[in-house]
Amino acid sequence: MNEQVQKLNDYQELCLRTCVSVENEKMAHLAWSLALAGEAGELANLTKKVFIHGHPYNPDKVIEELGDILWYIAVYAHEIGISLSEVAARNITKLKARYPEGFSSNASIQRKD
């Protein structure tokens, strides 16, 4: 396992230190998916405030929200028995299959899946 991949798994383990215990698998799926959606909503709200309300862009706030999203992804992945590195690897495999030559607008329009 390379060092970058191990860092993802180490991060996931650190996340579990600050994670509440959920009573069962059904509640875990519910809790973590809703929490993840909530954090994504907070990031969207920051974006709205910048582009619609005219607030100044604050990269530190964006980084905080991205960190919260990453935390919930790490915890949710653990709850379903998968490492964060496996989530990343599967995503890259999917994207390589979808865009073998790299992303382009034309490839996106032409894709079958």
N, C-alpha and C positions, 0 to 999 in steps of 0.2 A: 504494500500500500504506500503510495507516495505521500510526501509530507503535507501537501495541500489537502488531499483527501482526508488524512488523519486529523488535520485541523478542523475540518467540518464535524467530524465525529467527536472530537474533544469539545467543541463548542456545544454540541447537542448534549453531551454529558453535563456540562456546566449549567445549561438551561434547566435540566431536571432537578438541580439543587433548589431552584426557586419555583418549582411547579407544585400546585395543589394536587392532591390525590382526588381522582374522580371515581365515583362508586362502581360504575360498570362500563362495559364497552359501548353500549348505546349512548349513555350520558357523555362518555368521552368524545365520541364523534360529534354529538350535539354541541358540547361545550367548546371544543377546539375549533370547529368550523365556524360557529357564530362569533367567537372571539377573533378569529382571523379575519372574518368579514368586517367586524367592527374596526379593527386596526386599519384595514384597507380603506374603509370609509373615512377614518381620521386623516389618512394621507390624501384622499380625494378632497376632503374639506379644506386642507391646507392649499391645495392646488386651486380650488375654487376661489379662495380668499385672495390669492395672488392675481389670477387672471380675470376674475369677475369683479371683485371688490376693490382691487387696486392696492392690496397690502404689499409690503416689500417682501421679496423672496428671502427666506431664511434657510440656508442649507442645513444648519444644525437641527432645526425642527424636522426637516425631511429625513435626515439621518436617524433621528430618534424614532420616527414612525417606521422607517424601513427596518430598524433594529427590532422593534416590537413585532413586526410582521415576521421577520426571520425567527424570532423566539417561538412564536406560535407554530410556525412550520416545523421547527425542530421538535417541539413537544408533540405535535400531532403525529408526526412521522414515528416517533418513539411509541406512541400509543397503539399504532397499527403494526408495530414490530419491524420497522425499517429504519436503517441509518440515514442520516442526512446526506452522506456521501452517495448512497444508493439512489436517493431521490434526484440528486444532481446528475448522476451518471445516466439514469433513465431519461431524464429530460434532454440531455445532450444527444443521446442515441435517437430519440424521437425527432429532434430538430435536424440532425444529420440526414435522417431518412427523408424528412419532409423537404429539406433544402440541401441536397447533396453538393451543389455548387455554391452554396451560401445564399443568404436571403436576397431577393430582389422583388420589386413590386410585381413584375410579370410572373415570376415563379409562384407568388402568393395567389395571384388571380387564377393561374392554371392548375393549382394543386387539387388533388382528388379527395383528400380527407377532410 
